[in-house]
Amino acid sequence: MDVQKSSFISLKTILFFAVIAALLYYSTPAIALLVGILFALSLGNPFKTKTSKVSKWLLQICVVLLGFKMDLPVVLSVGIRGFFFTLVSIVGTITLGIWLGNKLKIAQRVSLLIAAGTAICGGSAIAAVSAAIAAEEAEIAVSIGVVFILNALALYLFPMIGHSLHLGQVDFGLWAGIAIHDISSVVAAAIGYGSDALQTAIAVKLSRTLWIIPLTLAVAAWYSKKQAASISGNAKVHFQMPWFIGLFLIASFFRSNFSVIASHINVISEITRVGMVLVMFLIGTSLSLKSIKQVGWKAMFSGVLLWLFISIVSLLGIYFTRSFFGT
């Protein structure tokens, strides 16, 4: 029995790396995510604890590499122009998320984490806010489970909807950057839509990601008052600094000011593509039947409503801006 079990583990390990090798040569990020999910649900990830760490770091490295393909002035101008809309959408989404949590009787910390992940940048925001409010592992798992499932759907639905609505590349990039949770799915959804869509989507998402810091501090201050009995008044506020944003800006600065970068852009693009394929496969393999069951219908329902809210409002905002201001 042990021999059979050991042989199965060895075979699963071989298949794991064989699938990765095939995907790196022939796949796209969207296909890699689907293959990863199917692999996880059928065979299971033989390196689950390790791949979760690898995918996190590799994703951030890929984002930094994408900076070499973008002009810094574009990134900064998108963030400045969308400041007011970003502020309103983040506050509105979090307020609605807390209200839905109360109505559906969802644990307060879970509803807050789902709202933060929807409003800003998925798992990164959830990780930062969860540390500030001392969330339990189960609460974090449920919140990330909701975001993960919706991210997987967005990866396929958004390009389909974008094409059916005849959205231009810039408009689609704006929409994807606002309404898709994690930057991994933002990149994967926009990369096949066009280079302008990709550049716009990343700029919008990164400008929103910068809001992790003020949001985390604000939530920590608010939650410490609401939960004084469970969180010591002397507790320190902890958050994960999104260091990759700074490196992305540095890479974008070099791209904008040194022509030598442009001469190697094809090599950088291929490395980034390969990295994103691997990231999406590893993210897909992190899904399990247990994590799906942990999500629960109330938390998922709340997450879907928040997602629909920010998706529809942002899309209407884009149409309104284009119709009345022509920009």
N, C-alpha and C positions, 0 to 999 in steps of 0.2 A: 504494500500500500504506500509506504513512504517512498519507495523507488518510483512508483507511478506518479505520485505527487511531485517528486523532484523533477521527473522527466517532463511533466506538464509545465512546471514553472520555467524550466529551461527552454521548452518549445515556445512558451509565451514570450519569453525574453527575446528569443531569436526573431519571432514574428514582429515584436515591438520595434526592433531596430530595422528590420527589413521594410516595414511599412514606412518608417521615417525616411529611409534611403529613397524609396520610390516616390514619396511625396515631394522631397526636396528637388527632384529632377522634373517631375511631371505635373505638379499640382499648383493650385491657387490657395490663398488663405481660407476662402469660403469652403472649398472642398476639404481642406485639411481639418477644419473644425468638425465637419460632419463625420469624417473618417475617425477622428479622435473620439467622438461621442459613441459611435458604433463599436469601436474597439473597447471602450470602457464598459459599456453595457453588456457586451458579449463575453469578453475575456477578462476584463479588469486591468487596471494599470499596475504592472509589477514594480513600479518605482514611484508610487503616488506621493510619498512624503518628499522625495527628492525633486520630482518634476515640478511640483508647485513652486518651489524656490527658484528653480532654473527658469521657468516660464516668466516669473515676475522680473527677474534681472534681465533676461533676454529681451523682454518686451521694452523695457526702459532703454536698453542699448539700441534697439531698432528705432525707437522714437528719436534718440539722439542722432542716429545716422540719417534719419529723414530730414533733420535740420540742415544737412548739407545740400538738400534739394530745394530749399526755400529761401526767399529773400527776407532778411530781418525786418525791413520796413513794412512788408506786408503783414507779418505776424503782429507787430506792434500796432499798426493802424487798425487791424481788425479788432484787437482788444479794446482800443480806445473808442472806436465807433460804436461797439456793442456794449459799452459799459452800463448804460442805463437799462437796456433790455436784459442784460445778464443779471443785474441786481434784482430787477422786478421778477424775472422768471425763477430765480433761486429762492427768493423770499416766498413767492406764491406757491411754488411746489412744496416747500417744506411746511408751510402753513396748512396746505391742503392735506399733506401726508399725516400730520399730527391730528387734524380733524377727522380724517378717515379712520385712523387708528382708534380714536375714542369711540366713534360710531360702531365700528366692527369689533370693538373690545379686543384689539390686538395689544400685546405687551408694549408699553410706551417706548421702551428702548428699541424694540424691533421696528416699530413704525417710524421712529426718528431715523434709524439707520437706512431703511429703505428710501425714505424721502431724501436724505442726504446723498445717497448713491444715485438716485434719479436726477436730482437737481444739478449735480456737479460732474462727477466722473466715476461712477460705479464703485468698484472694489477699493480704489485708492481712498475715496471719501469715506467709505464705510470703515476702513482700517483706521483712518485718522480719528474719526468721530467716536468709534468704539473704544479707543484708548482713552479718550477724554471723559467718557461717561461710565467707564468701568463695565462695559458690556460683557456678558458671559459668552462662552464659546458657542453654545447652542444658539444664542440670539444672533451672533455674527454669522454662523453657518446658514441660518434661515434667510437672513438678509442678503448674503452673497448668493445663495441659491436662487432667490427671486431675480436678482440682477443678472446672474449667469444665464438663466433660461431666456429671459427677455433679450439679452444681448445676442444669443444664438438666433432668435427669431428675427431680430433687427438686421442682422447680417444678410439675410435673404429677402426680407420684406421691403426694406427701404429702397434698394436699387430697383425693384419691380415697381413700387409705387412711384418712384421718381421718374422712371421712363414712361409710365402710364399717364402721368400728369405733365409730361414733357418739360420737366424741370431742367434748366440749364445747369452746367457744371458748378458755377458759383452758388446758385440757389440750393442745389443739392448739398454742396459742401457745408453751407450755412446750416441747413436743416439737420444733416447728419451730426455735425459738431455739437449742436444744441441738444438733440433729442435721443441720440444713442448713448448709452451709459458709459461703457469703458472705451478708452482710446484704442484698444486692440481691435474692437469691432468697428469703431469709427474708421480706422485705417483700412481694415479689410473690406468694408462696404464701399468706401470712396475710391479705393485703388483701381477698381475695375470700371468706375464711372468716368474717369478721366483725370489727367494730371492737375487741371485747375480745381476740380472737385476735391482731390486729395489735399492740395495745398491749402485750400480754404478751410476744409474740415479740420485739419490738424491745427491750424492757427486758431480757429474758434474754440476747439476743445481744450487746447493748452491755455488759452486765455481764461477759460472757465475753471480749469484745474488750479490756477493761481488762487482761486477763492477758497481752497481748502483751508488755508491758514486762518483767515479771519472767521470763517464759518466755525472751525474747530474751537477757537477761542471763545466765540460768542455762545456756542452750544454748551461748552464747559461751564461758563459763567451762569447761563440760564439753568442748566441741569443741576448744578450744585445747590441752587436755591430751592428747586423743586424736590430734590431728593436729599435734603440735608441729613435725613436719618440714615441713609445708606452710604453716602459719600462724605467723608470727613471734610470739614471746611478748610482744613489745611492741606488737602490733597493737591498735588502738583498737576498741572495740565501738561499732557504729553501728546504730541502729534508727530506723524511721520513727514519729515520735510521732503517734498517732491523734488529731489536734487536733479532729476533728469530734465526738468524744465529749464533750469539754468544752463545745463550743458547743451540742450537743444538750441537755446538762444545764442550760445557761443558758436555752435556749429553753423547756425544760420548767419551769424556775423561774418564768419570766415567765407561762407559761400557768397556773400554779398560784396566782399572786399578783396578777395584773392581769386584771380582767374584760373589759377592752377587747379582749384577744386572742380571747376566746371569741366576741365579736360578729363577728369576721372569720374564724372557723374554716372556713367553707364556701369562702371564696376561697383560703385557705391549702391546704385539702384538694385543690382543683382544680389549683392550681399544682403541688402535690406529685405528683398523679396524672399530669399531663402530663410532669413531669420523669422519673418512673419509667418511663413508656412509652418515652421517648427513650433513657434509660439502657439498658433491656433490649434495645432494638433495636440500639444501638451495641455492646453486649456480644456480641450474637448475630453481628454482622458481623465480629467479631474472630476468629471460628473459621475455619479453613481445612483443606483436606485434608492439608497438610503438618503442621499442628499435631496433627491426629488420628493421623498415622503416627508422629510423634515420641513419642507417649505410650507405645506398646509394651504388650504384653499383661501382662507381669509387674508393671509399675508400676500399670496399670489394675486388675489383679486385687488387688493390695495395697490400693489406694484403695477398691475396692468392699468388701473384707472389713472395713476400718476403718470405713467408712460404715455397714455392716450392724451392726457391733459397737456403735457409739455410738447408732445408731437404735433397736436392739432393747433395749439396756440402759436407755436413757433412757425408752423407752416402758414397760418393765416397772417402772422406778422410779416413774413417774407413777402407774401402776395400784396399785402397792404403797402408795404414800403415800395415795392416795384411799381404798383399801380399809381400811387399818389406822388412819389418823389422820383421815380425812374432811375433809382440807384440800386 
